[in-house]
Amino acid sequence: MGPDKTSLSPAGMPDTRPVAGQAANDAADSSRAATTASMQILLAQYFETHQSFDAARDHPFEPTRIHALSTPPSETRRLSAGDQIAALRPQLEALVPTVSMPVAPTAPVVEPAAGPESWPVSAQALIDSLMQENERLRGELQQRTLEVRIAETQADSDVLTPTLNRRAFLREMQRAMADCRRYSEQACLIYLDMDGFKTINDTYGHAAGDAALQYVAEALKASVREGDSVGRIGGDEFAVLLRRADLNSTRVKAMKLEAELALGTFEYQGLYLKAGGSFGVRAYADQSSAETWLSEADAAMFLVKKSSR
């Protein structure tokens, strides 16, 4: 017989590697089958424990249908990989907790307002008439306001001279008295009675007397500061209210006014006439009323006039 074709190992033993390789493959197949069966059992137990996640679903999980890897060819084996993933997606989504993301608030959509061109003709006509009426009323209001101001000015002004009347002058005195009490200020009154006024009226007429009154009033107003007041108290008598002025400076002011009237003249129908006066001064000294303060200044003027005769 010929020689045995069985190869020898380097140690002189026959080479049994093909037989050993077959045994290794059989062992690997057995291990894979055992591993697959163990995975099926573990998945079945897992999903039985988590049945609450699949209770609301129409098709419960069936592990033997999806993972029957070691069983004969089944329906699952005929599914493609994409179909298997799609079948497992509901179970996987149920196991993953849903994280709610904050939603940014959206700005309200503001519808553009309809323009006047889209309004009905009747509405446009009504709006136009209301606007015209509003303009008319606005003009009337401005006119009435102007008339009220003019009326107030006329009510406070003397009817003949550019001075305050008695009522308005007493109001200014009351304001000055309040400031003196509140801020410890000083104020003084100058009382003037014209000399020779009756003679002018009797000699040249009442128009000449009116011109003499206007001349004296303008001279008094030109000599006072802003904030001071000049009023015609009655007939040919005037008063000057000096705020923030002491008694000595007021007496000096009265002497200057007396000298100015004595030296000056006014023109009437080509004639130059004189209109002098006597002045009395009285400082504010917590008088009870404006009338009381004015009466004291009048009394001081009367003493000056009486002493000059």
C-alpha distance (Angstrom), angle and dihedral (degrees) to the residues before:
residue distance angle dihedral
M1 . . .
G2 3.72 . .
P3 3.70 123.8 .
D4 3.87 119.6 -76.3
K5 3.77 111.6 -97.2
T6 3.78 92.5 -149.6
S7 3.77 106.1 118.9
L8 3.69 119.9 -125.5
S9 3.74 126.5 -131.2
P10 3.71 119.3 -122.4
A11 3.79 88.4 -98.0
G12 3.76 90.4 55.6
M13 3.82 94.9 -102.1
P14 3.78 121.9 126.1
D15 3.90 115.3 -95.4
T16 3.82 107.8 -108.9
R17 3.87 98.1 170.6
P18 3.81 96.3 119.1
V19 3.78 90.5 55.6
A20 3.78 92.5 45.2
G21 3.83 91.3 48.7
Q22 3.80 91.6 54.8
A23 3.77 90.5 51.5
A24 3.80 90.8 51.3
N25 3.79 91.8 52.5
D26 3.79 91.6 49.8
A27 3.79 90.1 51.3
A28 3.82 91.3 50.0
D29 3.81 91.4 50.9
S30 3.79 90.7 50.7
S31 3.82 90.7 49.6
R32 3.78 92.4 50.3
A33 3.76 92.0 48.9
A34 3.81 90.6 50.8
T35 3.80 91.4 47.2
T36 3.80 91.8 49.9
A37 3.77 92.0 50.0
S38 3.81 91.0 48.7
M39 3.82 91.3 51.0
Q40 3.80 90.9 50.7
I41 3.79 91.3 51.4
L42 3.83 92.3 47.5
L43 3.82 92.8 48.3
A44 3.80 91.4 47.5
Q45 3.82 90.7 51.9
Y46 3.81 91.1 46.1
F47 3.77 95.3 52.5
E48 3.83 92.4 42.0
T49 3.80 87.5 55.2
H50 3.83 90.2 49.0
Q51 3.77 98.4 44.1
S52 3.83 89.3 128.2
F53 3.81 89.1 71.9
D54 3.81 91.6 56.1
A55 3.83 99.3 36.5
A56 3.78 92.5 94.7
R57 3.79 94.2 49.3
D58 3.81 124.7 94.0
H59 3.84 96.4 -134.6
P60 3.82 115.1 45.0
F61 3.73 119.6 -147.6
E62 3.85 114.8 -87.5
P63 3.82 111.2 -167.7
T64 3.83 94.7 -173.7
R65 3.76 90.1 57.1
I66 3.76 97.6 49.1
H67 3.82 104.2 31.5
A68 3.83 103.0 34.3
L69 3.79 90.4 131.1
S70 3.83 96.1 148.7
T71 3.82 96.7 40.2
P72 3.74 124.7 88.7
P73 3.77 117.2 -76.7
S74 3.81 107.8 -57.4
E75 3.79 139.7 177.5
T76 3.78 90.7 -87.9
R77 3.77 93.1 57.2
R78 3.77 89.3 56.3
L79 3.89 91.5 56.0
S80 3.74 118.3 95.4
A81 3.79 122.3 -121.9
G82 3.81 92.1 -103.5
D83 3.81 92.2 51.4
Q84 3.81 91.0 49.6
I85 3.82 90.8 52.7
A86 3.79 90.2 48.0
A87 3.83 90.1 51.1
L88 3.82 91.8 50.6
R89 3.84 95.4 45.1
P90 3.88 97.2 85.4
Q91 3.83 91.6 51.9
L92 3.81 92.3 46.7
E93 3.81 92.8 47.9
A94 3.81 90.1 50.8
L95 3.80 90.2 54.9
V96 3.81 95.3 48.8
P97 3.83 112.3 77.7
T98 3.79 114.5 -123.0
V99 3.81 114.3 -118.8
S100 3.76 112.7 -151.4
M101 3.78 111.7 -142.0
P102 3.81 119.0 -151.9
V103 3.74 112.4 -105.5
A104 3.76 116.2 -137.4
P105 3.79 111.8 -122.4
T106 3.71 113.6 -108.4
A107 3.78 121.1 -134.1
P108 3.79 114.2 -111.3
V109 3.72 114.4 -103.7
V110 3.78 109.9 -115.3
E111 3.70 114.3 -153.6
P112 3.81 112.7 -138.4
A113 3.77 112.7 -106.4
A114 3.70 116.2 -109.4
G115 3.80 112.5 -105.5
P116 3.79 125.1 -126.8
E117 3.78 89.5 -103.3
S118 3.82 89.0 67.2
W119 3.83 94.5 51.3
P120 3.77 120.9 102.4
V121 3.78 117.0 -94.8
S122 3.80 91.6 -114.8
A123 3.80 91.7 53.9
Q124 3.80 92.4 49.7
A125 3.78 90.8 49.6
L126 3.81 91.2 50.2
I127 3.80 92.3 49.8
D128 3.81 91.8 48.7
S129 3.80 91.4 51.4
L130 3.81 91.6 48.7
M131 3.81 91.3 50.6
Q132 3.79 91.4 50.1
E133 3.80 90.8 49.0
N134 3.79 90.0 49.0
E135 3.81 91.4 53.1
R136 3.79 90.8 48.1
L137 3.81 91.9 51.1
R138 3.79 90.8 46.5
G139 3.79 90.6 54.4
E140 3.80 91.3 48.2
L141 3.80 90.8 50.0
Q142 3.80 91.6 52.4
Q143 3.80 90.3 48.8
R144 3.82 92.1 49.3
T145 3.81 90.8 48.1
L146 3.79 90.6 52.7
E147 3.79 91.1 48.2
V148 3.82 91.4 50.3
R149 3.79 91.0 51.5
I150 3.78 91.1 49.2
A151 3.79 90.3 48.1
E152 3.80 91.5 49.8
T153 3.79 90.5 49.6
Q154 3.77 91.5 48.9
A155 3.80 91.2 46.6
D156 3.82 90.7 54.1
S157 3.79 97.3 40.1
D158 3.74 128.4 83.2
V159 3.78 113.5 -108.2
L160 3.80 93.6 -127.9
T161 3.79 111.8 21.8
P162 3.85 132.4 47.2
T163 3.82 91.7 -107.5
L164 3.80 138.7 94.3
N165 3.77 119.5 -84.6
R166 3.77 121.3 -120.1
R167 3.82 95.9 -92.0
A168 3.79 94.4 50.6
F169 3.80 92.5 44.3
L170 3.80 91.5 53.2
R171 3.82 88.7 51.8
E172 3.82 90.0 54.5
M173 3.79 89.3 49.4
Q174 3.82 90.9 53.7
R175 3.81 90.8 52.4
A176 3.79 90.8 49.8
M177 3.80 91.1 49.6
A178 3.82 90.8 51.8
D179 3.82 90.9 51.3
C180 3.78 91.0 48.9
R181 3.81 91.6 53.2
R182 3.82 94.5 43.8
Y183 3.82 100.8 41.1
S184 3.82 100.5 23.8
E185 3.79 90.3 -116.8
Q186 3.78 128.2 160.0
A187 3.80 127.2 -124.0
C188 3.79 135.1 172.7
L189 3.80 138.8 -163.9
I190 3.82 127.9 -139.8
Y191 3.78 114.1 -160.2
L192 3.83 118.6 -161.7
D193 3.79 129.7 -166.5
M194 3.83 115.0 -175.9
D195 3.79 119.6 -123.9
G196 3.79 119.8 -137.1
F197 3.79 94.8 8.3
K198 3.80 92.3 131.6
T199 3.82 90.6 51.7
I200 3.83 91.8 53.9
N201 3.80 91.0 50.7
D202 3.78 93.7 47.2
T203 3.81 94.7 44.3
Y204 3.81 104.5 38.0
G205 3.79 102.9 17.3
H206 3.77 135.8 -108.8
A207 3.79 92.7 -65.5
A208 3.81 88.7 62.5
G209 3.81 88.8 48.1
D210 3.81 89.9 52.8
A211 3.80 90.1 51.0
A212 3.82 89.6 51.2
L213 3.84 90.6 51.9
Q214 3.81 91.8 50.0
Y215 3.80 91.6 47.9
V216 3.84 92.5 53.3
A217 3.82 92.7 44.5
E218 3.81 92.4 52.3
A219 3.80 91.4 47.5
L220 3.83 91.3 52.5
K221 3.81 93.7 47.2
A222 3.79 92.1 49.2
S223 3.80 91.5 55.2
V224 3.84 100.3 52.8
R225 3.81 132.1 80.1
E226 3.77 128.5 -116.8
G227 3.79 107.2 -80.5
D228 3.80 93.6 34.3
S229 3.79 119.9 106.1
V230 3.80 136.0 -139.5
G231 3.78 122.0 -163.9
R232 3.77 139.2 175.3
I233 3.76 105.3 -127.8
G234 3.79 96.2 -171.7
G235 3.82 141.4 -51.3
D236 3.80 106.9 -11.3
E237 3.81 96.2 -18.1
F238 3.81 124.6 109.4
A239 3.81 135.1 179.0
V240 3.81 132.0 -156.1
L241 3.83 121.9 -156.1
L242 3.81 113.8 -154.9
R243 3.81 115.6 -167.9
R244 3.82 121.5 -153.5
A245 3.79 91.0 12.3
D246 3.81 127.8 127.8
L247 3.78 126.9 -140.6
N248 3.81 97.6 -100.6
S249 3.82 96.0 51.4
T250 3.80 89.8 45.6
R251 3.79 91.6 53.9
V252 3.80 89.6 51.8
K253 3.81 89.2 50.4
A254 3.83 90.7 51.3
M255 3.82 92.0 50.8
K256 3.83 91.6 51.5
L257 3.80 91.3 50.1
E258 3.79 91.7 49.6
A259 3.80 91.3 50.8
E260 3.82 92.5 46.7
L261 3.81 92.3 53.1
A262 3.78 92.2 44.8
L263 3.80 92.3 53.2
G264 3.78 98.5 37.2
T265 3.79 131.8 78.6
F266 3.79 137.5 -163.5
E267 3.79 127.7 -141.6
Y268 3.79 122.6 -117.9
Q269 3.82 122.0 171.2
G270 3.77 92.5 -28.8
L271 3.81 93.1 -44.4
Y272 3.80 125.6 111.4
L273 3.78 110.3 -143.1
K274 3.78 133.7 -176.8
A275 3.81 127.2 -129.5
G276 3.81 113.9 -175.1
G277 3.81 129.8 172.5
S278 3.79 149.3 -168.0
F279 3.80 120.6 -114.9
G280 3.78 131.7 -152.5
V281 3.83 124.7 -170.7
R282 3.79 128.9 -154.2
A283 3.82 127.6 172.5
Y284 3.78 124.3 -145.6
A285 3.81 109.5 -95.5
D286 3.82 105.7 167.6
Q287 3.79 93.8 -71.7
S288 3.78 113.6 -175.3
S289 3.81 94.9 -123.4
A290 3.79 143.9 -0.3
E291 3.79 90.5 -105.9
T292 3.81 90.4 55.5
W293 3.79 91.7 50.1
L294 3.82 91.3 48.2
S295 3.81 91.8 48.8
E296 3.80 91.2 52.8
A297 3.83 90.9 52.2
D298 3.82 89.0 48.8
A299 3.79 90.1 52.0
A300 3.82 90.6 50.7
M301 3.83 89.5 51.8
F302 3.80 91.5 49.9
L303 3.81 90.9 54.1
V304 3.83 90.2 52.0
K305 3.82 92.4 48.7
K306 3.81 91.9 46.9
S307 3.79 92.8 49.8
S308 3.83 92.4 50.5
R309 3.81 94.7 57.5
